[in-house]
Amino acid sequence: MTVHFRSSIDGPNLRGMPIVTEPEAGARIGMNRIGAEWEAGRTGKFLKIDSPSSGQSLGYIALSTRADIGRAVAAAEAARAKFGKMGVFERAALCMKIADEIDRRTEELARLLCLEQGKPFHSEAKAEVGGAALGFRNAAEQMKWLETAAFPVADANKRAFSFLQPKGVFAIITPWNFPLGLPCMYYLGPAVATGNTVVWVPAPTTSLIAVALMECLIEAGLPDGVINLVLGDGVEVGDEAVVHPGTHAIGFTGSSATGATIARRGAGKPLLLEMGGNGPTIVLPDADVEMAAAQIGAGCFRNAGQICTATERILVHKSVHDRFVEGLVNAAGKVRMGDPFDPATTMGPINNAVALDKMLSHMEDAVARKADVVMGGKVATGLPTNLYFEPTVVTGLAPESLLNTEESFGPVAPVLTFETDEEALELAASSPYGLSAAVFTNTIRKAFFFTERLRVGIVNVNEMSCYWEPHIPAGGAAGTQSGLGRTGGRHTLMEMCDLKTMTIDITR
């Protein structure tokens, strides 16, 4: 299965969001899963969850305290010794059972995902459920065949070996753009496969789908305490999971600003951080321009642009600019917003008001700098909520524009131009992120030239910047603000394990 997504920025904190002390009678209430128990967080407060796509009330999540994290850590620690002794093949079989349970509940999970996150049911939500199941299956298969080494040594009487052991209790903090598929692929599937235990803090605006996933894990037979779910504000419960002395390692996907805070707060613990992205897509004069425009349009508008590896800035050679923009406008014109359960709908809303405000501020900055909004550029009208943003194409963009230098995280295609390879590389380096990039060219020499010089973790050639398959290593390049470590297949498994070495004297 091919997966076309990567990570996101993290959700907003809870300031300004609808918090109540008494939920409506009969409403769905998402609760923590700590050890063997479902329980409400100890704040006595509840966050109301409304659908960004339909506006309907979906329910509430019970907000938690730092003390709730402490109890989750204790539950994870209690489960750790027993679970770590479970054999690799037994853990792999458990991952397969979890994947089967996710598959069994595809329609239910996809419906909730569509309503809570906003992505269209047919074109994106069902695919993400499939990606969640794939995350557990891939981890199971990769772990069974993950080899370590025997090392030659100078002393003929000794032998040296290495083997893998789980790091312990992982603090895992996940975002709202792929709230089901991303946790399973990046963290939860690999954690179960490697024998780690987890305290999981999902983004608050998409926590109901996290609760539904926990139900799948329990139904599949996951032992109590292996994965503990704690709902609430990242500023409180996420921070506590990071700093708690009982967590031994940290996995985080989200914004660069939050990731930098986590790195400081969790200093001394192993870190697996995938942070913001704003990688360049470069269209060279020898490229198939029509194909490039179609691929890049898909990369701009998939998941309403809410992907860290989305095509957020496009660098086009001046000689093909007009043809390319014509194709890009054509691609944007094929986007359909509307009823998320209508098979014709291809793009949903932005997930939350904070993300929308950022998109609007970046557009205001572009207009103030005399950019040309060729198409879109504003909140769509006539739809159930005000979170739908028109598919947008912007040209004449100044290099210092926020659409070029920052991660916008919305359905916008900003176009800049260049004349030389050196100018293209200079523009590419004008943003501090280094997660992914794309290059469109028909020359193998140019493909390698740019791939080897772009300071990013992954470069796709003649393919959208957000193309990725879950066994392929990806992550931020050193010297950028896009993270630390590598996710994807065996690389994630290695990140979640300690490599231990044993030497033995065979003569004694």
C-alpha positions as CSV (number, residue, x, y, z in Angstrom):
1,M,0.0,0.0,0.0
2,T,1.3,3.4,-0.9
3,V,0.8,6.1,1.7
4,H,0.9,9.8,0.7
5,F,1.2,11.5,4.0
6,R,3.6,12.6,6.7
7,S,3.3,14.7,9.7
8,S,1.8,17.9,10.9
9,I,2.0,20.8,13.2
10,D,0.6,20.1,16.7
11,G,-2.8,21.5,17.8
12,P,-3.4,24.7,19.6
13,N,-3.5,24.9,23.4
14,L,-7.0,25.1,24.9
15,R,-7.1,28.9,25.4
16,G,-10.3,30.2,23.8
17,M,-11.7,26.7,23.2
18,P,-15.1,25.6,24.6
19,I,-14.5,24.1,28.0
20,V,-17.4,23.1,30.3
21,T,-17.8,21.5,33.7
22,E,-21.1,19.6,32.9
23,P,-21.3,17.9,29.5
24,E,-24.7,17.5,27.8
25,A,-26.7,14.5,29.0
26,G,-26.1,11.4,26.8
27,A,-23.1,13.0,24.9
28,R,-20.1,10.9,23.9
29,I,-17.3,11.5,26.5
30,G,-13.7,10.5,25.7
31,M,-11.8,9.3,28.7
32,N,-8.3,8.3,29.7
33,R,-7.2,4.7,29.5
34,I,-4.8,4.1,32.4
35,G,-3.8,0.5,33.1
36,A,-6.9,-1.6,33.0
37,E,-9.4,1.3,33.6
38,W,-11.3,3.9,31.6
39,E,-11.5,7.1,33.8
40,A,-12.1,10.8,33.5
41,G,-9.2,13.2,34.0
42,R,-9.0,14.8,37.4
43,T,-9.6,18.4,36.4
44,G,-13.4,18.2,36.4
45,K,-13.4,20.0,33.0
46,F,-14.4,18.8,29.6
47,L,-13.4,20.1,26.1
48,K,-16.3,20.2,23.7
49,I,-15.5,18.7,20.3
50,D,-17.4,20.1,17.2
51,S,-16.8,18.8,13.7
52,P,-14.8,21.2,11.5
53,S,-16.5,19.7,8.5
54,S,-20.2,19.6,9.5
55,G,-20.3,21.9,12.6
56,Q,-22.2,19.2,14.6
57,S,-21.3,18.4,18.2
58,L,-19.4,15.2,18.5
59,G,-19.0,15.0,22.2
60,Y,-16.4,15.9,24.9
61,I,-13.1,14.8,26.2
62,A,-12.4,14.8,29.9
63,L,-9.3,17.0,30.5
64,S,-6.5,15.6,32.6
65,T,-3.9,16.8,35.1
66,R,-0.2,16.2,35.7
67,A,-1.2,13.7,38.4
68,D,-3.1,11.7,35.7
69,I,0.2,11.5,33.8
70,G,1.9,10.2,36.9
71,R,-0.5,7.4,37.3
72,A,-0.2,6.5,33.6
73,V,3.6,6.4,34.0
74,A,3.2,4.0,36.9
75,A,0.9,1.8,34.9
76,A,3.3,1.7,32.0
77,E,6.2,0.9,34.4
78,A,4.2,-1.9,36.0
79,A,3.5,-3.4,32.5
80,R,7.1,-3.0,31.2
81,A,8.9,-5.9,32.8
82,K,6.3,-8.5,31.7
83,F,5.7,-7.1,28.2
84,G,9.5,-6.7,27.5
85,K,9.9,-10.5,28.1
86,M,7.2,-11.3,25.5
87,G,8.9,-12.9,22.5
88,V,9.4,-11.0,19.3
89,F,7.1,-13.3,17.3
90,E,4.5,-13.1,20.0
91,R,4.5,-9.4,19.9
92,A,4.4,-9.4,16.1
93,A,1.3,-11.7,16.3
94,L,-0.3,-9.2,18.6
95,C,0.4,-6.4,16.2
96,M,-1.3,-8.4,13.5
97,K,-4.4,-8.9,15.7
98,I,-4.5,-5.1,16.3
99,A,-4.3,-4.5,12.6
100,D,-7.2,-6.9,11.9
101,E,-9.3,-5.2,14.5
102,I,-8.6,-1.8,13.0
103,D,-9.6,-3.3,9.6
104,R,-12.8,-4.7,11.1
105,R,-13.9,-1.3,12.3
106,T,-12.9,0.6,9.2
107,E,-16.2,2.2,8.5
108,E,-16.8,3.3,12.1
109,L,-13.3,4.7,12.5
110,A,-13.3,6.5,9.1
111,R,-16.6,8.1,9.9
112,L,-15.4,9.5,13.2
113,L,-12.1,10.5,11.6
114,C,-13.9,12.4,8.9
115,L,-16.1,14.3,11.3
116,E,-13.5,15.0,14.0
117,Q,-10.5,15.9,11.8
118,G,-12.4,17.1,8.7
119,K,-10.9,15.0,5.9
120,P,-13.3,13.5,3.3
121,F,-14.6,10.1,4.1
122,H,-14.1,8.3,0.8
123,S,-10.9,9.9,-0.5
124,E,-8.8,10.3,2.7
125,A,-10.4,9.1,5.9
126,K,-10.8,5.4,4.8
127,A,-7.2,5.5,3.5
128,E,-5.9,6.7,6.8
129,V,-7.6,3.9,8.6
130,G,-5.9,1.5,6.2
131,G,-2.6,3.3,7.0
132,A,-3.2,2.7,10.7
133,A,-3.6,-1.0,10.2
134,L,-0.5,-1.0,8.0
135,G,1.5,0.7,10.7
136,F,1.0,-2.3,13.0
137,R,1.6,-4.9,10.2
138,N,4.8,-3.3,9.0
139,A,6.2,-3.1,12.5
140,A,5.4,-6.8,13.1
141,E,7.1,-7.9,9.9
142,Q,10.1,-5.6,10.2
143,M,10.7,-6.6,13.8
144,K,10.7,-10.3,13.1
145,W,13.5,-10.0,10.6
146,L,15.6,-7.2,12.2
147,E,19.1,-8.6,12.5
148,T,21.9,-7.5,14.8
149,A,25.6,-8.4,14.5
150,A,28.5,-10.5,15.7
151,F,31.7,-8.6,15.7
152,P,35.2,-9.8,14.9
153,V,37.6,-9.2,17.8
154,A,41.3,-9.2,18.3
155,D,41.3,-11.8,21.1
156,A,40.7,-15.2,19.6
157,N,39.3,-16.4,22.9
158,K,36.4,-13.9,22.9
159,R,33.2,-13.3,21.0
160,A,31.2,-10.1,20.7
161,F,27.5,-9.8,19.9
162,S,24.9,-7.1,19.8
163,F,21.2,-7.3,20.5
164,L,18.2,-5.0,20.9
165,Q,16.3,-4.2,24.0
166,P,13.3,-1.8,24.5
167,K,14.2,1.6,25.9
168,G,11.4,1.5,28.5
169,V,8.5,3.9,28.9
170,F,8.0,6.2,26.0
171,A,6.2,9.6,26.2
172,I,4.4,9.9,22.9
173,I,2.8,13.2,21.8
174,T,1.0,13.2,18.4
175,P,-0.7,15.8,16.2
176,W,-4.2,16.4,14.7
177,N,-3.6,16.2,11.0
178,F,-3.3,12.4,10.8
179,P,-4.6,11.5,14.3
180,L,-5.0,7.8,13.6
181,G,-2.5,6.8,10.9
182,L,0.5,8.7,12.2
183,P,0.5,7.5,15.8
184,C,0.1,3.9,14.6
185,M,2.9,4.1,11.9
186,Y,5.4,6.3,13.8
187,Y,5.0,5.2,17.4
188,L,2.4,2.8,18.6
189,G,3.0,-0.1,16.2
190,P,6.8,0.1,16.6
191,A,6.4,0.4,20.4
192,V,4.4,-2.8,20.6
193,A,6.7,-4.6,18.2
194,T,9.8,-3.6,20.2
195,G,8.4,-4.3,23.6
196,N,8.2,-0.7,24.9
197,T,5.3,0.7,26.9
198,V,3.7,4.1,26.3
199,V,2.1,7.1,27.8
200,W,0.3,8.7,24.8
201,V,-1.0,12.3,24.7
202,P,-2.9,13.0,21.4
203,A,-3.8,16.4,20.2
204,P,-7.0,17.6,22.0
205,T,-9.0,18.5,18.9
206,T,-8.8,15.0,17.6
207,S,-8.8,12.9,20.8
208,L,-12.1,11.1,20.2
209,I,-10.5,9.0,17.4
210,A,-7.6,8.2,19.8
211,V,-10.2,6.8,22.2
212,A,-11.7,4.7,19.4
213,L,-8.2,3.4,18.6
214,M,-7.7,2.4,22.2
215,E,-10.8,0.4,22.0
216,C,-9.4,-1.5,19.1
217,L,-6.1,-2.2,21.0
218,I,-8.0,-3.6,24.0
219,E,-10.3,-5.7,21.9
220,A,-7.3,-7.2,20.1
221,G,-5.8,-8.3,23.4
222,L,-3.2,-5.6,24.2
223,P,-2.1,-6.2,27.8
224,D,-3.2,-3.6,30.3
225,G,-0.8,-0.7,30.8
226,V,1.2,-1.3,27.6
227,I,-0.3,1.8,26.0
228,N,-1.9,4.4,28.3
229,L,-4.0,7.2,26.9
230,V,-4.1,10.6,28.6
231,L,-6.3,13.4,27.2
232,G,-5.7,17.1,27.7
233,D,-3.8,20.2,27.0
234,G,-0.3,19.6,25.8
235,V,1.0,22.5,27.9
236,E,0.1,20.5,31.0
237,V,-0.2,16.8,30.3
238,G,2.2,16.7,27.3
239,D,4.8,18.6,29.3
240,E,4.4,16.3,32.3
241,A,4.9,13.3,30.1
242,V,8.1,14.8,28.8
243,V,9.6,15.8,32.1
244,H,8.4,12.9,34.3
245,P,11.4,10.9,35.6
246,G,9.5,7.7,34.9
247,T,9.5,8.2,31.1
248,H,12.7,7.0,29.5
249,A,12.4,8.3,25.9
250,I,10.2,10.8,23.9
251,G,8.5,10.6,20.6
252,F,6.9,13.8,19.2
253,T,5.5,14.9,15.9
254,G,4.4,18.5,15.7
255,S,5.6,22.1,15.3
256,S,9.2,23.2,15.4
257,A,8.5,25.6,18.3
258,T,6.9,22.9,20.4
259,G,9.6,20.4,19.4
260,A,12.3,22.7,20.5
261,T,10.6,23.1,23.9
262,I,10.3,19.4,24.2
263,A,14.0,18.9,23.4
264,R,14.9,21.4,26.2
265,R,12.4,20.0,28.7
266,G,13.4,16.4,28.0
267,A,17.1,17.0,27.8
268,G,19.0,13.8,28.6
269,K,16.3,11.5,27.3
270,P,16.5,9.8,23.9
271,L,14.4,11.9,21.4
272,L,12.6,11.0,18.2
273,L,11.3,14.3,16.9
274,E,9.6,15.0,13.6
275,M,8.9,18.7,13.4
276,G,7.8,21.4,11.0
277,G,8.4,21.3,7.2
278,N,8.4,23.8,4.4
279,G,10.5,22.0,1.9
280,P,10.9,23.4,-1.6
281,T,9.6,21.9,-4.8
282,I,11.8,22.8,-7.8
283,V,10.6,22.7,-11.4
284,L,13.5,22.8,-13.9
285,P,13.2,24.0,-17.5
286,D,13.5,20.4,-18.9
287,A,10.7,19.0,-16.7
288,D,7.4,17.6,-18.0
289,V,5.6,20.8,-17.0
290,E,2.0,19.5,-17.3
291,M,2.8,16.4,-15.3
292,A,4.7,18.5,-12.7
293,A,1.7,20.9,-12.3
294,A,-0.7,18.0,-11.7
295,Q,1.5,16.3,-9.2
296,I,2.4,19.5,-7.4
297,G,-1.3,20.4,-7.2
298,A,-2.1,17.1,-5.5
299,G,0.8,17.8,-3.1
300,C,-0.6,21.3,-2.3
301,F,-4.2,20.3,-1.7
302,R,-4.1,16.8,-0.2
303,N,-5.5,16.9,3.4
304,A,-6.2,20.6,2.8
305,G,-2.4,21.2,2.8
306,Q,-2.2,20.0,6.4
307,I,0.9,17.9,6.0
308,C,4.5,18.8,7.1
309,T,5.7,17.5,3.7
310,A,3.0,19.3,1.7
311,T,4.1,21.3,-1.3
312,E,4.1,24.6,0.4
313,R,6.5,26.6,-1.8
314,I,7.2,26.0,-5.5
315,L,10.3,27.3,-7.2
316,V,9.8,27.4,-11.0
317,H,12.2,28.3,-13.7
318,K,11.2,31.5,-15.4
319,S,11.1,29.9,-18.9
320,V,8.2,27.6,-17.9
321,H,6.5,29.7,-15.3
322,D,3.4,30.6,-17.3
323,R,2.7,27.1,-18.6
324,F,3.2,25.7,-15.1
325,V,0.9,28.2,-13.4
326,E,-1.8,27.4,-16.0
327,G,-1.5,23.8,-15.1
328,L,-1.5,24.5,-11.4
329,V,-4.7,26.6,-11.7
330,N,-6.3,23.7,-13.6
331,A,-5.3,21.3,-10.8
332,A,-6.8,23.7,-8.2
333,G,-10.0,24.0,-10.2
334,K,-10.6,20.3,-9.9
335,V,-10.6,20.4,-6.1
336,R,-14.1,19.9,-4.7
337,M,-15.2,21.0,-1.2
338,G,-18.6,20.0,0.3
339,D,-20.3,17.2,2.1
340,P,-17.4,15.1,3.5
341,F,-19.4,11.9,2.9
342,D,-20.0,12.7,-0.8
343,P,-17.7,10.7,-3.0
344,A,-17.2,13.8,-5.2
345,T,-15.7,15.7,-2.3
346,T,-11.8,15.8,-2.5
347,M,-10.8,18.4,0.2
348,G,-12.1,19.2,3.6
349,P,-11.7,22.1,6.0
350,I,-8.7,23.3,8.1
351,N,-9.0,21.5,11.4
352,N,-9.1,24.4,13.9
353,A,-9.4,28.1,14.2
354,V,-5.8,28.6,15.2
355,A,-4.5,26.9,12.1
356,L,-6.9,29.0,10.0
357,D,-5.8,32.2,11.5
358,K,-2.2,31.3,10.6
359,M,-3.2,30.7,7.0
360,L,-5.0,34.0,6.8
361,S,-2.1,35.9,8.3
362,H,0.3,34.4,5.7
363,M,-2.1,35.4,2.9
364,E,-2.4,39.0,4.2
365,D,1.4,39.2,4.3
366,A,1.7,38.0,0.7
367,V,-0.9,40.5,-0.5
368,A,0.9,43.3,1.4
369,R,4.1,42.4,-0.4
370,K,2.3,42.7,-3.8
371,A,1.9,39.0,-4.6
372,D,-0.7,38.1,-7.2
373,V,-3.5,35.9,-5.9
374,V,-4.4,34.0,-9.1
375,M,-7.0,31.8,-7.5
376,G,-8.7,31.5,-4.1
377,G,-7.1,33.2,-1.2
378,K,-10.0,33.4,1.3
379,V,-12.4,31.4,3.5
380,A,-15.0,29.6,1.3
381,T,-18.6,30.5,1.7
382,G,-21.8,28.4,1.6
383,L,-20.3,25.5,3.5
384,P,-21.3,24.2,7.0
385,T,-18.4,25.9,8.9
386,N,-16.1,28.8,8.4
387,L,-13.0,26.5,8.4
388,Y,-13.0,25.7,4.7
389,F,-10.3,27.6,2.8
390,E,-10.4,27.9,-0.9
391,P,-7.7,26.1,-2.9
392,T,-5.3,28.9,-3.6
393,V,-2.6,29.8,-6.1
394,V,-0.2,32.7,-5.5
395,T,2.4,34.0,-7.9
396,G,4.9,36.9,-7.8
397,L,5.9,36.0,-4.3
398,A,8.7,37.8,-2.6
399,P,11.4,35.5,-1.0
400,E,10.9,37.2,2.4
401,S,7.1,36.4,2.4
402,L,5.8,34.3,5.2
403,L,4.4,31.8,2.6
404,N,8.0,31.2,1.6
405,T,9.8,31.3,5.0
406,E,7.3,29.7,7.3
407,E,5.1,26.6,7.4
408,S,1.6,27.7,6.3
409,F,-0.2,24.4,6.7
410,G,-3.1,25.1,4.4
411,P,-4.3,24.6,0.8
412,V,-2.1,27.2,-0.8
413,A,0.3,26.9,-3.8
414,P,2.9,29.7,-3.6
415,V,5.1,30.2,-6.7
416,L,8.5,31.8,-6.9
417,T,10.8,32.0,-9.9
418,F,14.5,31.5,-10.5
419,E,16.9,31.6,-13.5
420,T,19.9,29.6,-12.4
421,D,20.5,26.4,-10.4
422,E,22.4,28.5,-7.8
423,E,19.5,30.9,-7.4
424,A,17.1,27.9,-6.9
425,L,19.3,26.5,-4.2
426,E,19.5,29.9,-2.5
427,L,15.7,30.2,-2.5
428,A,15.4,26.6,-1.2
429,A,17.7,27.6,1.7
430,S,15.7,30.7,2.6
431,S,13.4,28.7,4.9
432,P,14.8,27.1,8.1
433,Y,13.0,23.8,7.6
434,G,14.6,20.6,6.2
435,L,12.1,17.8,6.1
436,S,11.4,17.0,2.4
437,A,11.7,18.4,-1.1
438,A,10.8,17.6,-4.7
439,V,12.6,18.1,-8.0
440,F,11.0,17.9,-11.4
441,T,13.5,17.2,-14.2
442,N,14.1,14.8,-17.1
443,T,17.9,14.9,-16.5
444,I,19.5,12.4,-14.1
445,R,22.4,14.7,-13.6
446,K,20.1,17.5,-12.4
447,A,18.2,15.0,-10.2
448,F,21.4,14.1,-8.3
449,F,22.8,17.6,-8.4
450,F,19.8,19.0,-6.4
451,T,19.2,15.9,-4.3
452,E,22.8,16.0,-3.0
453,R,22.7,19.7,-2.2
454,L,19.2,20.3,-0.8
455,R,19.4,20.2,3.0
456,V,16.4,18.0,3.7
457,G,15.8,14.4,4.9
458,I,14.1,13.1,1.7
459,V,14.0,14.3,-1.9
460,N,11.3,13.0,-4.3
461,V,12.2,13.3,-8.0
462,N,9.3,13.8,-10.5
463,E,6.9,13.1,-7.6
464,M,5.0,15.3,-5.1
465,S,6.9,16.3,-2.0
466,C,4.6,14.4,0.4
467,Y,4.9,11.0,-1.3
468,W,6.2,8.5,1.2
469,E,5.9,4.7,1.9
470,P,6.1,3.7,5.5
471,H,9.2,1.6,5.3
472,I,11.3,4.4,3.8
473,P,13.4,6.5,6.3
474,A,12.5,10.1,6.6
475,G,13.1,13.0,9.0
476,G,14.7,16.4,9.4
477,A,18.2,17.2,8.2
478,A,20.8,18.4,10.7
479,G,21.1,22.1,10.9
480,T,17.4,22.7,10.2
481,Q,14.3,23.1,12.4
482,S,12.7,19.8,11.2
483,G,13.6,17.4,13.9
484,L,15.9,14.6,15.0
485,G,16.0,10.9,14.2
486,R,14.4,8.8,11.5
487,T,10.9,7.3,11.2
488,G,10.1,4.5,8.7
489,G,10.3,0.7,8.9
490,R,13.4,-0.7,10.6
491,H,14.7,2.8,11.3
492,T,11.8,3.6,13.7
493,L,12.4,0.2,15.4
494,M,16.1,1.0,15.9
495,E,15.2,4.4,17.3
496,M,13.0,2.8,19.9
497,C,15.6,0.2,21.1
498,D,18.9,0.3,22.9
499,L,21.6,-1.6,21.1
500,K,23.4,-3.6,23.7
501,T,26.7,-5.3,23.2
502,M,27.9,-8.5,24.9
503,T,31.4,-9.9,25.0
504,I,32.2,-13.4,26.3
505,D,35.4,-15.3,26.9
506,I,34.7,-18.8,25.6
507,T,37.6,-20.4,27.4
508,R,36.4,-19.7,30.9
